[in-house]
């Protein structure tokens, strides 16, 4: 059994559509624990930190405008194989390819507005959690 922490963000489209409760409930039903949660609107500095690998790509300017367009809900989740479990619940990045029963398959429309962001591996989870929940990352073997 591998207990991990991971990062999840409900994007502005998920908040606007009032899907936060439904989205978070899926992770709780899977047995994942919500360790911390914040509601905030991302500024340019946070977007640049969170999405550093995408800066300079063609899709980034409109994506940045979207991701800063309204509040998001950022969460730290913990549980057995949390990173893999969260990614499975979230579904494929492109909602048209996401399986029914996943968040993106059930509620997504287009790739840019795909409701959630989730860490894809332990290094990413550590970096993303440290941006929003630094205190959860200090001396933690779970990430």
DATA-V930317 format. One record per residue. RES is the residue in one small letter. SS is DSSP state (H for helix, E for strand, L for the rest). OMEGA is omega as a letter, one per 40 degrees, with the letter a starting at -180 (* if undefined). BURIAL is I if it has 16 or more other ideal C-beta (glycine too) atoms within 10 Angstrom, else O. Layout:
BEGIN
((RES	SS	OMEGA	BURIAL) (RES	SS	OMEGA	BURIAL))
END
This chain:
BEGIN
((x	L	i	O) (x	L	i	O) (x	E	a	O) (x	E	i	I) (x	E	i	I) (x	E	a	I) (x	E	i	I) (x	E	i	I) (x	E	i	I) (x	E	a	I) (x	L	a	I) (x	H	i	I) (x	H	i	I) (x	H	i	I) (x	H	a	I) (x	H	a	O) (x	L	i	O) (x	L	i	O) (x	L	a	I) (x	H	a	I) (x	H	i	O) (x	H	a	O) (x	H	a	I) (x	H	i	I) (x	H	i	O) (x	H	i	I) (x	H	i	I) (x	H	i	O) (x	H	i	O) (x	L	i	O) (x	L	i	O) (x	L	a	I) (x	E	i	O) (x	E	a	O) (x	E	a	I) (x	E	a	O) (x	E	i	I) (x	E	i	O) (x	E	i	O) (x	E	i	O) (x	L	a	O) (x	L	i	I) (x	L	a	O) (x	H	a	O) (x	H	i	O) (x	H	i	I) (x	H	i	I) (x	H	i	O) (x	H	a	O) (x	H	a	I) (x	L	a	I) (x	H	a	O) (x	H	a	O) (x	H	a	O) (x	L	i	O) (x	L	i	O) (x	L	a	O) (x	L	a	O) (x	L	a	O) (x	H	a	I) (x	H	i	O) (x	H	i	O) (x	H	i	I) (x	H	i	I) (x	H	i	O) (x	H	a	O) (x	H	i	I) (x	L	a	O) (x	L	a	O) (x	L	a	O) (x	L	i	O) (x	E	i	I) (x	E	i	I) (x	E	a	I) (x	E	i	I) (x	E	a	I) (x	E	i	I) (x	E	i	I) (x	E	i	I) (x	E	a	O) (x	L	a	O) (x	H	a	I) (x	H	i	I) (x	H	a	O) (x	H	a	I) (x	H	a	I) (x	H	i	I) (x	H	i	O) (x	H	a	I) (x	H	a	I) (x	L	a	I) (x	L	a	I) (x	L	i	O) (x	L	a	O) (x	L	i	I) (x	L	i	O) (x	L	a	O) (x	L	a	I) (x	L	i	O) (x	L	a	O) (x	L	i	O) (x	L	i	I) (x	H	a	I) (x	H	i	I) (x	H	a	I) (x	H	a	I) (x	H	a	I) (x	L	i	I) (x	L	i	O) (x	L	a	O) (x	L	a	O) (x	L	a	O) (x	L	a	I) (x	L	i	I) (x	L	a	I) (x	E	i	I) (x	E	i	I) (x	E	i	I) (x	L	a	I) (x	L	i	I) (x	L	a	O) (x	H	i	I) (x	H	i	O) (x	H	i	I) (x	H	i	I) (x	H	a	I) (x	H	a	I) (x	H	i	I) (x	H	a	I) (x	H	i	I) (x	H	a	O) (x	H	a	I) (x	L	a	I) (x	H	a	O) (x	H	i	O) (x	H	a	I) (x	H	a	I) (x	L	i	O) (x	L	a	O) (x	L	i	O) (x	L	a	O) (x	L	a	I) (x	L	*	I))
END
